[in-house]
């Protein structure tokens, strides 16, 4: 499943969901790299 996270104040990363951390951040994989950050919430119409 693709997920989008924010890393820092203005950088977004989209990748495959790898897991969730205890503090609410999630981990996504882009190629061979892992990134962790706050998930971007889905907006409803």
N, C-alpha and C positions, 0 to 999 in steps of 0.2 A: 504494500500500500504506500503510495506517495504521500509524504507529509511535508509541510513548510514550517520552518522555524525562523526566528529572528536571533541573530548573533550580534550582540552590541546594540547600538541605538538605531542603525539604519541599514544593516546588511541582512538579507534574507537568503536562506538556503533551502532548496527543495531536493529531497532524496527519498530513498526507501527507508521505511520505519524499521529501526533496530531494537528499540527498547525505551523504557521510561525510567527516569531517575527518581530517587526519594523526594527531591525538592521540587518536583513538578516539571522539570525540564525533560525533553525527550532527545533521543539520539537518532540521527539519520545517516545513511551511507550514500556517498556520491563517489562512484568508482571504488578506489581502494581507501578512501578517506572517510573518517567518522567525524561528524559535527554534533555538538550538543548545544541546545538553546531552548528558548521559550516557544511553545507551539503557537502558530497563528490560528486564531479561532475562525471557524466557518461562519460567514454571514448568511442569514436567512432572508429570503425575499418577502 
